[in-house]
Amino acid sequence: MLKFALALGITFEWLFGASVFSVQSFAYAALRTLCATLLAWMVLESMRALFLGAMSLDDTPPRVRRNSGAR
């Protein structure tokens, strides 16, 4: 998931980031890319956890008792 988050973070900076004209603006661009990457990673991992949690639920119907009396 980290490699997809890194690609999303870099893409975010390319689309919405300002041009880099100095060393300071390069540092801010790198920091924005890192923050976007971490945010994308958290979103992807939480979606994965929710999916795996949903897939772990038992989908078999409950057994229907034929006799309601106790043995």
N, C-alpha and C positions, 0 to 999 in steps of 0.2 A: 504494500500500500504506500510505502514511503516514496517509491519511484514515481507513482502516479501523482502523489501530492507535490513532489518536486517539480514535475512537469506542469502541473496546474499553477504552482506559485510563480514559475518563470513566465508562463503564458500571461498570468495576471499582470506582472510587471511590464511585459512587452506591450500589452494592450492599454493599460491605464497609467503607466509610470511616465514620469517626465524624462526628458533627455538628460544625459549625463554630460556636464560641462567641466566639472572639477572633481578633485578627489573627494571632497565633502559630499557632493551630490551623488557620487558613486557609492559612498558608504551608506547614505540614506536609501539609495535604490537597493543595495544589498540587504539592508535591514527590512525594507518593505517586502522584498522577495522572501526572506526568511519567515517573516510573520505570516504572509499569505500561504507559504508552504506548511507551516505548523497548523494553521487554521484548516487548510484542506485535509491534512493528515488526521486531525481530530474528527472532522466530519466523516471522512471515509471509514475510519476505525469504528465510530459509533454506529454508522449504517451497517457495517459488517457484524458488529456485536448484536444489533437488533435482528438482523437476518438470521444469524446462527441461533439466537434465542428463540425466534419463531420456528425455526426448523427443528428445534429440540423438543417442541411440544408434541404430545401424543395425539395422533389424529384418529385413533381407533375409537369407535363409539362405545359407550359404556355397556356392560352386559345387562341384558334385561332378565330379571328373575322370573322364572315360570311359576314357581310356588311362592306365595307370600308368607306361608306359615314357617315357623321355626322348626328345626329338626331336633 
